Amino acid sequence: MIIGVLALQGDTREHLHAVADLDAIGRPVRRPEELDSVDALIIPGGESTTMSKLAVEFGLLEPLQKRIAAGMPAYGSCAGMIMLATTILDGRADQVPFGGIDMTVRRNAFGRQVDSFEGNVDISGIDGGSFHAVFIRAPWVEEVSDSVEVLGRVNDGPSAGRIVAVRQQHLLATAFHPELTGDLRVHRYFVEMVREAGKTTEG
Ligand SMILES: NC(=O)CC[C@H](N)C(=O)O
């Protein structure tokens, strides 16, 4: 099982480390040929407008949209969550997502004065207590369709109740950055999703 990490821009390295810590094989993905060689993809945090622009420049936009639509498991954190959304609010006019999760996300939703904050999030399907979640100019999910499973909301504080973790079949997204806190539970959950998807394809 090879898990690619999109390496156009953002905190690719931290995700590669998380994957390696779980004894899975990680590989940076910059070109369409590299995308062909992976079973799943992590889309890191960073800047979604830049990521979108570079995806077009590197000829990755359409191949990515196609593979995601065809069932390749993908996990997006923060900017990666924005890239997996079907609809973006407060985006740049020419910003194109990869799509896949039937949801509307709002960029930089937690307010511009507070660039980043930390909060607690419980994620359904992941045991071991709340996540200590780090949000950096993070989006939140404003709306989801019936096909999207809401996995987590902010527990407390002024943004309590905001949706920050979702899953739609083979696609997973969090508004926060588990790759920065050394808590590997979200990555482990994703690796498990990839294994399950592999079994279905083989079986
Ligand atoms: N930490 C992040 O990934 C920030 C996301 C960024 N604000 C964006 O719109 O892409």
The ligand as an SDF file (V2000), in Angstrom:
LIG
                    3D

 10  9  0  0  0  0  0  0  0  0999 V2000
   -3.3930   25.9980    7.3560 N   0  0  0  0  0  0  0  0  0  0  0  0
   -4.0260   25.9790    6.2240 C   0  0  0  0  0  0  0  0  0  0  0  0
   -4.0180   25.0060    5.4790 O   0  0  0  0  0  0  0  0  0  0  0  0
   -4.6820   27.2830    5.8600 C   0  0  0  0  0  0  0  0  0  0  0  0
   -5.6480   27.2020    4.6890 C   0  0  0  0  0  0  0  0  0  0  0  0
   -5.6590   28.5010    3.9370 C   0  0  0  0  0  0  0  0  0  0  0  0
   -6.2630   29.5590    4.7000 N   0  0  0  0  0  0  0  0  0  0  0  0
   -6.3590   28.2980    2.6030 C   0  0  0  0  0  0  0  0  0  0  0  0
   -7.3050   28.9300    2.2800 O   0  0  0  0  0  0  0  0  0  0  0  0
   -5.9530   27.4850    1.8570 O   0  0  0  0  0  0  0  0  0  0  0  0
  1  2  1  0
  2  3  2  0
  2  4  1  0
  4  5  1  0
  5  6  1  0
  6  7  1  0
  6  8  1  0
  8  9  2  0
  8 10  1  0
M  END
$$$$
